[in-house]
Amino acid sequence: MPINISDVAAVASALSGRYSNRAECVELARKLRVHANGELPGHLLTDRRPNEPEEIKKYREKIYVPKTKQAVSKVINSLEKIRRAQDWYIKYDNEAIPKVVAEQETLERYCEENYPGFTSITNWAFSELLKQSLIDANGVVAVVVDETPANKGQYCKPVAKFFNCDQIVEYRDGDYIVLRSNDKVEYPVKSRDGMKIVRTEKGGNVMYLLTKNECIRYEQNGTNNYKNAITYTHNIGQLPAWKVGGLYHSRVNNDTIYESRLAGMVPDLDEAAREYSDLQAEIVMHIHSERYAYTNTECPDCKGLGHVTGEDGKTTRCQRCGGTGHILNSTPYGTILVDSARAGENQLPTPPIGYIQKQTDIAKLQDERIRNHIKDALAAVNMEFLAETPIDQSGVAKAYDANELNNFVNSVAEDLVRNIDNVYKFINEYRYRTIVPDEEKRRAMLPSVNVPTKFDIANTTILMQELQGARQAEANPETMRVLETNYAKMQFNTEPEVAERLQTIFDMDPLFGVKEENKMTMLQNNGITETAYIISCNIHAFVRQAIYEHKDFCEWTYDKKKELLEQYAEEVRKDAEKRAEKNAQQWLDFGGLGDDKPKPGEPIQRA
């Protein structure tokens, strides 16, 4: 075994391991964590600004609020939509499950229905893994066992846990890793002779040692002692722990250091946080009203000197006037008393009390700069459309680049799926390696997790701008069909039956995007069939009728849907002919003369 218990105890007691790249990894994560978690960015606030009083600096630190947290939260919340992508799926091959695996203990049942703490691996991935990996790309996911099966007939319950890089005690990629858990345990404190338990302390550390063949859980059992709480021999032959990864940063001592895919946001977020703190001080100094008053009333205590001499002969500042030598006379009811000027003195201005007029332009400028910094930070990940400020650029393309956004989201999705695949792989090995010794059969049990490429990340406002621009440009109907479909799916993402109905309408309308007046012209010129014209004019009613009569209509093939709609169109055509014949007969019965015979479908006008 590459590391022994005494090493673990020594490292744990000091809470600082021998992981050589810890400092750099921790610093990379810290830069993002202060913004993502809304922590006080002390490194941005502690430096005093030029000519800044000490009390203003302390005040800035005291009242700081995490102005930049919302921007990071918006990005992460938008990325959580990956699981709602049209092509996101996790598929199992039920035919590949060996008969020796109990029906209630299949990988699908465990990972999608009974996963400890989260119900499913997907829930864990999007509630914990996504945010943590975006903040700390050098964090580690480890698949561990916290309890051993009571008997041979029971399956173990491995779980994936995320450990931040500052929890890595020692790490040798592919060989072994020692991790400090956030879990805490109680431990006894013994007397100096070690013969008697004096008290029980809380907050004892929990450590994990993972190798290619074992998962060992150590729990603190004394001031500097650890006990082996659980040893599970998995014999996988691979280390069930790995860095979550991100953008390549550097490689030191055969260890790759990664940078978060959100790292590009940090410079502008830092500037926004720094200038927001300055803005708070500016508001205090230049926004709040300050009153001034003229006075020529001499302080009666110090006789206008500003200081008084005590019985001991020491001179101190006058408490009544604060050292000014003058006071402002006022009555108990708040009336200001103004003395007349004495001989040789200037008259006091009227009124003698007023408010200092302050400049607010600098505060407005700072507020605008902060908003721009936050928008620039979002632009670093192609999500500037999430900024609170309206889009002030001409053209949707400048404010929203769908291709660049999809590239970024796809890279995050690839990282996420890669980590999820590893979790499934090691859980599968932990649970079934013994009862399914054939490696190929175990591999066939793993689910297929697709990396999605069709994302609905942008908000409906952006998509509506795209639609409006396409309409004004009279874009190709097929382009409009795609844009309308995307908008419907996003707008009605919580009402999938509505989105599905609209998509069916867009797909089955043979004249989608053609203006009504143009449809009639095309029909008169024999450019389209009467059936196509009728379907297009009645597409909404036809689809609703079809769904009412056939609940699964939207799932039919295109040809089958088309056949039913053509039947509806034929019924409408025949009904129109009958009404036309009836109107014509009424005209004849009325004894009509001349050229005013009603046209087919036109009602008879009676006197």
Sequence and secondary structure as in RCSB ss.txt:
>XXXX:A:sequence
MPINISDVAAVASALSGRYSNRAECVELARKLRVHANGELPGHLLTDRRPNEPEEIKKYREKIYVPKTKQAVSKV
INSLEKIRRAQDWYIKYDNEAIPKVVAEQETLERYCEENYPGFTSITNWAFSELLKQSLIDANGVVAVVVDETPA
NKGQYCKPVAKFFNCDQIVEYRDGDYIVLRSNDKVEYPVKSRDGMKIVRTEKGGNVMYLLTKNECIRYEQNGTNN
YKNAITYTHNIGQLPAWKVGGLYHSRVNNDTIYESRLAGMVPDLDEAAREYSDLQAEIVMHIHSERYAYTNTECP
DCKGLGHVTGEDGKTTRCQRCGGTGHILNSTPYGTILVDSARAGENQLPTPPIGYIQKQTDIAKLQDERIRNHIK
DALAAVNMEFLAETPIDQSGVAKAYDANELNNFVNSVAEDLVRNIDNVYKFINEYRYRTIVPDEEKRRAMLPSVN
VPTKFDIANTTILMQELQGARQAEANPETMRVLETNYAKMQFNTEPEVAERLQTIFDMDPLFGVKEENKMTMLQN
NGITETAYIISCNIHAFVRQAIYEHKDFCEWTYDKKKELLEQYAEEVRKDAEKRAEKNAQQWLDFGGLGDDKPKP
GEPIQRA
>XXXX:A:secstr
  S HHHHHHHHHHT    TTHHHHHHHHHHHHHHHTT   HHHHSS  TT  HHHHHHHHHH   TTHHHHHHH
HHHHGGGGGSTT  EE  GGGS TTS GGG HHHHHHT BTTTBSHHHHIIIIIHHHHHH TT EEEEE SS  S
STTS    EEEEE GGGEEEEETTTEEEEEEEEEEEEEEE TTSSSEEEEEEEEEEEEEEESSEEEEEEE SSS 
EEEEEEEE   SS SEEE   EEEEEETTEEEEE TTGGGHHHHHHHHHHHHHHHHHHHHHTS  EEE   EE T
TTTTSSEEE TTS EEE TTTTTSSEE  B TTS B      TT     SSSEEE     HHHHHHHHHHHHHHH
HHHHTTT GGGSSS   SSSHHHH  HHHHHHHHHHHHHHHHHHHHHHHHHHHHHHHTTT   HHHHHHTS EE 
       S HHHHHHHHHHHHHTT  HHHHHHHHHHHHHHHTTT HHHHHHHHHHHHH TTTT  HHHHHHHHHT
TSS HHHHHHHHTHHHHHHHHHHH TTGGGS HHHHHHHHHHHHHHHHHHHHHHHHHHHHHHHHTT  TT    T
T      
